[in-house]
Amino acid sequence: MHLTPREQDKLLIVVAGDLARRRRARGLKLNYPEA
């Protein structure tokens, strides 16, 4: 699967945001400031 840099960027943001949401849902503190 080949992605353009822009697509990779968008994917990374979506994945990171999803992970942060799931962590917060479980009540864990985030290890990094949210953008």
PQR file of N, CA, C, O and H, with PARSE charges and radii, in Angstrom:
ATOM      1  N   MET A   1       0.845  -1.195   0.000 -0.4000 1.5000
ATOM      2  CA  MET A   1       0.000   0.000   0.000 -0.0000 2.0000
ATOM      3  C   MET A   1       0.880   1.245   0.000  0.5500 1.7000
ATOM      4  O   MET A   1       1.621   1.501   0.949 -0.5500 1.4000
ATOM      5  N   HIS A   2       0.783   2.008  -1.078 -0.4000 1.5000
ATOM      6  CA  HIS A   2       1.599   3.220  -1.185 -0.0000 2.0000
ATOM      7  C   HIS A   2       0.748   4.447  -0.902  0.5500 1.7000
ATOM      8  O   HIS A   2      -0.303   4.652  -1.509 -0.5500 1.4000
ATOM      9  H   HIS A   2       0.181   1.800  -1.849  0.4000 1.0000
ATOM     10  N   LEU A   3       1.228   5.260   0.036 -0.4000 1.5000
ATOM     11  CA  LEU A   3       0.498   6.480   0.381 -0.0000 2.0000
ATOM     12  C   LEU A   3       1.375   7.690   0.115  0.5500 1.7000
ATOM     13  O   LEU A   3       2.599   7.625   0.234 -0.5500 1.4000
ATOM     14  H   LEU A   3       2.082   5.093   0.529  0.4000 1.0000
ATOM     15  N   THR A   4       0.747   8.773  -0.241 -0.4000 1.5000
ATOM     16  CA  THR A   4       1.502  10.012  -0.399 -0.0000 2.0000
ATOM     17  C   THR A   4       1.812  10.533   1.003  0.5500 1.7000
ATOM     18  O   THR A   4       1.132  10.169   1.963 -0.5500 1.4000
ATOM     19  H   THR A   4      -0.247   8.825  -0.338  0.4000 1.0000
ATOM     20  N   PRO A   5       2.828  11.375   1.126 -0.5600 1.5000
ATOM     21  CA  PRO A   5       3.162  11.917   2.456  0.2800 2.0000
ATOM     22  C   PRO A   5       1.957  12.553   3.134  0.5500 1.7000
ATOM     23  O   PRO A   5       1.789  12.446   4.349 -0.5500 1.4000
ATOM     24  N   ARG A   6       1.118  13.217   2.338 -0.4000 1.5000
ATOM     25  CA  ARG A   6      -0.054  13.874   2.923 -0.0000 2.0000
ATOM     26  C   ARG A   6      -1.027  12.837   3.470  0.5500 1.7000
ATOM     27  O   ARG A   6      -1.604  13.027   4.541 -0.5500 1.4000
ATOM     28  H   ARG A   6       1.255  13.304   1.351  0.4000 1.0000
ATOM     29  N   GLU A   7      -1.206  11.754   2.745 -0.4000 1.5000
ATOM     30  CA  GLU A   7      -2.117  10.701   3.201 -0.0000 2.0000
ATOM     31  C   GLU A   7      -1.577  10.037   4.463  0.5500 1.7000
ATOM     32  O   GLU A   7      -2.332   9.730   5.385 -0.5500 1.4000
ATOM     33  H   GLU A   7      -0.737  11.600   1.875  0.4000 1.0000
ATOM     34  N   GLN A   8      -0.264   9.818   4.495 -0.4000 1.5000
ATOM     35  CA  GLN A   8       0.355   9.221   5.678 -0.0000 2.0000
ATOM     36  C   GLN A   8       0.132  10.117   6.886  0.5500 1.7000
ATOM     37  O   GLN A   8      -0.159   9.644   7.985 -0.5500 1.4000
ATOM     38  H   GLN A   8       0.349  10.068   3.746  0.4000 1.0000
ATOM     39  N   ASP A   9       0.273  11.427   6.662 -0.4000 1.5000
ATOM     40  CA  ASP A   9       0.089  12.400   7.732 -0.0000 2.0000
ATOM     41  C   ASP A   9      -1.329  12.330   8.287  0.5500 1.7000
ATOM     42  O   ASP A   9      -1.537  12.301   9.500 -0.5500 1.4000
ATOM     43  H   ASP A   9       0.509  11.811   5.769  0.4000 1.0000
ATOM     44  N   LYS A  10      -2.293  12.305   7.381 -0.4000 1.5000
ATOM     45  CA  LYS A  10      -3.696  12.257   7.803 -0.0000 2.0000
ATOM     46  C   LYS A  10      -3.977  10.976   8.571  0.5500 1.7000
ATOM     47  O   LYS A  10      -4.655  10.987   9.598 -0.5500 1.4000
ATOM     48  H   LYS A  10      -2.124  12.329   6.396  0.4000 1.0000
ATOM     49  N   LEU A  11      -3.445   9.868   8.058 -0.4000 1.5000
ATOM     50  CA  LEU A  11      -3.666   8.572   8.690 -0.0000 2.0000
ATOM     51  C   LEU A  11      -3.079   8.571  10.100  0.5500 1.7000
ATOM     52  O   LEU A  11      -3.698   8.077  11.043 -0.5500 1.4000
ATOM     53  H   LEU A  11      -2.894   9.858   7.224  0.4000 1.0000
ATOM     54  N   LEU A  12      -1.870   9.135  10.229 -0.4000 1.5000
ATOM     55  CA  LEU A  12      -1.203   9.169  11.529 -0.0000 2.0000
ATOM     56  C   LEU A  12      -2.030   9.975  12.528  0.5500 1.7000
ATOM     57  O   LEU A  12      -2.185   9.576  13.682 -0.5500 1.4000
ATOM     58  H   LEU A  12      -1.367   9.536   9.463  0.4000 1.0000
ATOM     59  N   ILE A  13      -2.556  11.103  12.079 -0.4000 1.5000
ATOM     60  CA  ILE A  13      -3.361  11.958  12.958 -0.0000 2.0000
ATOM     61  C   ILE A  13      -4.621  11.229  13.402  0.5500 1.7000
ATOM     62  O   ILE A  13      -5.006  11.295  14.570 -0.5500 1.4000
ATOM     63  H   ILE A  13      -2.430  11.427  11.141  0.4000 1.0000
ATOM     64  N   VAL A  14      -5.259  10.537  12.467 -0.4000 1.5000
ATOM     65  CA  VAL A  14      -6.491   9.805  12.789 -0.0000 2.0000
ATOM     66  C   VAL A  14      -6.206   8.689  13.783  0.5500 1.7000
ATOM     67  O   VAL A  14      -6.936   8.513  14.759 -0.5500 1.4000
ATOM     68  H   VAL A  14      -4.946  10.484  11.519  0.4000 1.0000
ATOM     69  N   VAL A  15      -5.137   7.937  13.529 -0.4000 1.5000
ATOM     70  CA  VAL A  15      -4.787   6.816  14.409 -0.0000 2.0000
ATOM     71  C   VAL A  15      -4.409   7.325  15.800  0.5500 1.7000
ATOM     72  O   VAL A  15      -4.846   6.767  16.807 -0.5500 1.4000
ATOM     73  H   VAL A  15      -4.543   8.081  12.737  0.4000 1.0000
ATOM     74  N   ALA A  16      -3.600   8.382  15.857 -0.4000 1.5000
ATOM     75  CA  ALA A  16      -3.183   8.926  17.148 -0.0000 2.0000
ATOM     76  C   ALA A  16      -4.389   9.467  17.915  0.5500 1.7000
ATOM     77  O   ALA A  16      -4.496   9.280  19.126 -0.5500 1.4000
ATOM     78  H   ALA A  16      -3.245   8.835  15.039  0.4000 1.0000
ATOM     79  N   GLY A  17      -5.289  10.136  17.206 -0.4000 1.5000
ATOM     80  CA  GLY A  17      -6.487  10.679  17.848 -0.0000 2.0000
ATOM     81  C   GLY A  17      -7.376   9.572  18.376  0.5500 1.7000
ATOM     82  O   GLY A  17      -7.945   9.688  19.461 -0.5500 1.4000
ATOM     83  H   GLY A  17      -5.202  10.289  16.221  0.4000 1.0000
ATOM     84  N   ASP A  18      -7.497   8.499  17.609 -0.4000 1.5000
ATOM     85  CA  ASP A  18      -8.329   7.373  18.023 -0.0000 2.0000
ATOM     86  C   ASP A  18      -7.736   6.716  19.264  0.5500 1.7000
ATOM     87  O   ASP A  18      -8.458   6.360  20.195 -0.5500 1.4000
ATOM     88  H   ASP A  18      -7.034   8.405  16.728  0.4000 1.0000
ATOM     89  N   LEU A  19      -6.414   6.560  19.267 -0.4000 1.5000
ATOM     90  CA  LEU A  19      -5.746   5.944  20.411 -0.0000 2.0000
ATOM     91  C   LEU A  19      -5.941   6.805  21.660  0.5500 1.7000
ATOM     92  O   LEU A  19      -6.213   6.286  22.742 -0.5500 1.4000
ATOM     93  H   LEU A  19      -5.827   6.850  18.511  0.4000 1.0000
ATOM     94  N   ALA A  20      -5.802   8.113  21.503 -0.4000 1.5000
ATOM     95  CA  ALA A  20      -5.974   9.022  22.637 -0.0000 2.0000
ATOM     96  C   ALA A  20      -7.393   8.934  23.185  0.5500 1.7000
ATOM     97  O   ALA A  20      -7.597   8.936  24.399 -0.5500 1.4000
ATOM     98  H   ALA A  20      -5.582   8.534  20.624  0.4000 1.0000
ATOM     99  N   ARG A  21      -8.378   8.856  22.282 -0.4000 1.5000
ATOM    100  CA  ARG A  21      -9.772   8.751  22.723 -0.0000 2.0000
ATOM    101  C   ARG A  21      -9.994   7.463  23.496  0.5500 1.7000
ATOM    102  O   ARG A  21     -10.670   7.458  24.525 -0.5500 1.4000
ATOM    103  H   ARG A  21      -8.212   8.855  21.296  0.4000 1.0000
ATOM    104  N   ARG A  22      -9.426   6.372  22.999 -0.4000 1.5000
ATOM    105  CA  ARG A  22      -9.628   5.091  23.683 -0.0000 2.0000
ATOM    106  C   ARG A  22      -8.948   5.085  25.043  0.5500 1.7000
ATOM    107  O   ARG A  22      -9.474   4.531  26.009 -0.5500 1.4000
ATOM    108  H   ARG A  22      -8.878   6.376  22.163  0.4000 1.0000
ATOM    109  N   ARG A  23      -7.776   5.704  25.111 -0.4000 1.5000
ATOM    110  CA  ARG A  23      -7.071   5.757  26.395 -0.0000 2.0000
ATOM    111  C   ARG A  23      -7.876   6.562  27.406  0.5500 1.7000
ATOM    112  O   ARG A  23      -8.020   6.173  28.565 -0.5500 1.4000
ATOM    113  H   ARG A  23      -7.349   6.154  24.327  0.4000 1.0000
ATOM    114  N   ARG A  24      -8.402   7.705  26.935 -0.4000 1.5000
ATOM    115  CA  ARG A  24      -9.165   8.558  27.836 -0.0000 2.0000
ATOM    116  C   ARG A  24     -10.422   7.830  28.291  0.5500 1.7000
ATOM    117  O   ARG A  24     -10.852   7.972  29.436 -0.5500 1.4000
ATOM    118  H   ARG A  24      -8.286   8.021  25.994  0.4000 1.0000
ATOM    119  N   ALA A  25     -11.005   7.051  27.390 -0.4000 1.5000
ATOM    120  CA  ALA A  25     -12.226   6.317  27.718 -0.0000 2.0000
ATOM    121  C   ALA A  25     -11.938   5.305  28.823  0.5500 1.7000
ATOM    122  O   ALA A  25     -12.817   4.985  29.624 -0.5500 1.4000
ATOM    123  H   ALA A  25     -10.656   6.936  26.460  0.4000 1.0000
ATOM    124  N   ARG A  26     -10.706   4.804  28.863 -0.4000 1.5000
ATOM    125  CA  ARG A  26     -10.351   3.837  29.903 -0.0000 2.0000
ATOM    126  C   ARG A  26      -9.846   4.536  31.164  0.5500 1.7000
ATOM    127  O   ARG A  26      -9.524   3.885  32.158 -0.5500 1.4000
ATOM    128  H   ARG A  26      -9.992   5.064  28.213  0.4000 1.0000
ATOM    129  N   GLY A  27      -9.781   5.852  31.115 -0.4000 1.5000
ATOM    130  CA  GLY A  27      -9.382   6.601  32.308 -0.0000 2.0000
ATOM    131  C   GLY A  27      -7.882   6.707  32.496  0.5500 1.7000
ATOM    132  O   GLY A  27      -7.419   7.000  33.598 -0.5500 1.4000
ATOM    133  H   GLY A  27     -10.043   6.381  30.308  0.4000 1.0000
ATOM    134  N   LEU A  28      -7.118   6.475  31.447 -0.4000 1.5000
ATOM    135  CA  LEU A  28      -5.664   6.589  31.580 -0.0000 2.0000
ATOM    136  C   LEU A  28      -5.239   8.010  31.258  0.5500 1.7000
ATOM    137  O   LEU A  28      -5.870   8.695  30.454 -0.5500 1.4000
ATOM    138  H   LEU A  28      -7.494   6.237  30.552  0.4000 1.0000
ATOM    139  N   LYS A  29      -4.160   8.442  31.898 -0.4000 1.5000
ATOM    140  CA  LYS A  29      -3.653   9.779  31.613 -0.0000 2.0000
ATOM    141  C   LYS A  29      -2.831   9.731  30.339  0.5500 1.7000
ATOM    142  O   LYS A  29      -2.144   8.746  30.068 -0.5500 1.4000
ATOM    143  H   LYS A  29      -3.648   7.886  32.552  0.4000 1.0000
ATOM    144  N   LEU A  30      -2.903  10.793  29.564 -0.4000 1.5000
ATOM    145  CA  LEU A  30      -2.136  10.839  28.322 -0.0000 2.0000
ATOM    146  C   LEU A  30      -0.671  11.124  28.646  0.5500 1.7000
ATOM    147  O   LEU A  30      -0.360  11.934  29.519 -0.5500 1.4000
ATOM    148  H   LEU A  30      -3.460  11.593  29.784  0.4000 1.0000
ATOM    149  N   ASN A  31       0.215  10.447  27.930 -0.4000 1.5000
ATOM    150  CA  ASN A  31       1.647  10.642  28.156 -0.0000 2.0000
ATOM    151  C   ASN A  31       2.180  11.845  27.389  0.5500 1.7000
ATOM    152  O   ASN A  31       3.327  12.251  27.573 -0.5500 1.4000
ATOM    153  H   ASN A  31      -0.039   9.789  27.221  0.4000 1.0000
ATOM    154  N   TYR A  32       1.330  12.417  26.517 -0.4000 1.5000
ATOM    155  CA  TYR A  32       1.783  13.532  25.703 -0.0000 2.0000
ATOM    156  C   TYR A  32       0.666  14.558  25.616  0.5500 1.7000
ATOM    157  O   TYR A  32      -0.512  14.204  25.677 -0.5500 1.4000
ATOM    158  H   TYR A  32       0.398  12.087  26.367  0.4000 1.0000
ATOM    159  N   PRO A  33       1.032  15.843  25.471 -0.5600 1.5000
ATOM    160  CA  PRO A  33      -0.006  16.878  25.357  0.2800 2.0000
ATOM    161  C   PRO A  33      -0.778  16.704  24.067  0.5500 1.7000
ATOM    162  O   PRO A  33      -0.212  16.369  23.027 -0.5500 1.4000
ATOM    163  N   GLU A  34      -2.072  16.933  24.147 -0.4000 1.5000
ATOM    164  CA  GLU A  34      -2.896  16.800  22.952 -0.0000 2.0000
ATOM    165  C   GLU A  34      -2.787  18.043  22.096  0.5500 1.7000
ATOM    166  O   GLU A  34      -2.811  19.168  22.595 -0.5500 1.4000
ATOM    167  H   GLU A  34      -2.532  17.205  24.992  0.4000 1.0000
ATOM    168  N   ALA A  35      -2.667  17.822  20.808 -0.4000 1.5000
ATOM    169  CA  ALA A  35      -2.540  18.971  19.891 -0.0000 2.0000
ATOM    170  C   ALA A  35      -3.909  19.607  19.689  0.5500 1.7000
ATOM    171  O   ALA A  35      -4.032  20.588  18.956 -0.5500 1.4000
ATOM    172  H   ALA A  35      -2.648  16.908  20.403  0.4000 1.0000
TER
END
